Amino acid sequence: MATFFRSSTYWVVDYLYDGHPRRRWHSAPTGTDPTDAVRRDLAELWGERARLLTLRPATPDEEAAYLRGEDEGPHFCPSGR
């Protein structure tokens, strides 16, 4: 992979939206803790309806599946599509 791409880490964001489990992905510079940024993003998008459950670096298999568009998870599309 390109050097510039490897300067970031993919994170798995598991959260609750109106009590239902959901998953998002977050990319952050390697070596940083994205917890505050993720909480801020969730609050900006859904206010008190969303609550962060876990935030962890993606495994190599999860990252590869995400990049290929094969990620399976409890996703949420705000547009309803």
C-alpha positions as CSV (number, residue, x, y, z in Angstrom):
1,M,0.0,0.0,0.0
2,A,1.0,3.6,-0.5
3,T,3.0,5.2,2.3
4,F,0.6,8.1,2.8
5,F,-2.3,5.6,3.3
6,R,-0.4,3.8,6.1
7,S,-0.1,7.0,8.0
8,S,-3.7,6.4,9.3
9,T,-5.4,3.8,11.3
10,Y,-9.0,2.6,10.8
11,W,-11.1,2.4,13.9
12,V,-14.3,0.4,14.5
13,V,-16.9,2.5,16.2
14,D,-19.7,0.6,17.8
15,Y,-22.5,2.7,19.2
16,L,-26.2,2.7,20.1
17,Y,-28.7,4.8,18.1
18,D,-32.0,5.0,19.8
19,G,-31.0,1.9,21.7
20,H,-30.1,-0.1,18.5
21,P,-26.6,-1.3,17.9
22,R,-24.8,0.4,15.0
23,R,-21.3,0.5,13.5
24,R,-19.3,3.2,11.8
25,W,-15.7,3.5,10.7
26,H,-13.3,6.3,11.6
27,S,-9.9,7.0,10.2
28,A,-7.3,8.8,12.3
29,P,-3.6,9.5,12.1
30,T,-1.6,6.6,13.4
31,G,-0.6,7.1,17.0
32,T,-3.5,9.3,18.0
33,D,-6.6,8.6,20.1
34,P,-9.8,9.5,18.2
35,T,-12.2,9.0,21.1
36,D,-13.0,12.7,21.5
37,A,-13.4,13.2,17.8
38,V,-15.7,10.2,17.5
39,R,-17.8,11.4,20.4
40,R,-18.0,14.8,18.8
41,D,-19.0,13.4,15.4
42,L,-21.8,11.3,17.0
43,A,-23.1,14.2,19.0
44,E,-23.1,16.5,15.9
45,L,-24.9,13.9,13.8
46,W,-27.5,12.5,16.3
47,G,-27.2,14.4,19.5
48,E,-28.3,12.4,22.6
49,R,-29.8,9.7,20.4
50,A,-26.3,8.1,19.9
51,R,-24.1,6.7,22.6
52,L,-20.6,5.4,22.0
53,L,-20.1,1.8,23.2
54,T,-16.7,0.7,22.0
55,L,-13.9,2.2,19.9
56,R,-11.0,-0.1,18.8
57,P,-8.5,-0.4,16.0
58,A,-9.8,-2.5,13.1
59,T,-8.2,-5.9,12.7
60,P,-6.4,-6.4,9.4
61,D,-9.3,-8.6,8.1
62,E,-11.9,-6.0,9.1
63,E,-10.0,-3.2,7.4
64,A,-9.5,-5.3,4.2
65,A,-13.2,-6.1,4.1
66,Y,-14.2,-2.5,4.7
67,L,-11.9,-1.3,1.9
68,R,-13.3,-3.9,-0.5
69,G,-16.9,-2.8,0.5
70,E,-17.6,-6.2,2.0
71,D,-18.0,-5.0,5.6
72,E,-20.9,-6.6,7.5
73,G,-22.2,-4.9,10.5
74,P,-25.2,-3.1,12.0
75,H,-24.9,0.0,9.8
76,F,-27.3,2.9,9.9
77,C,-28.1,5.1,6.9
78,P,-29.6,8.4,8.0
79,S,-31.2,8.9,4.6
80,G,-33.2,5.6,5.0
81,R,-31.7,4.2,1.8
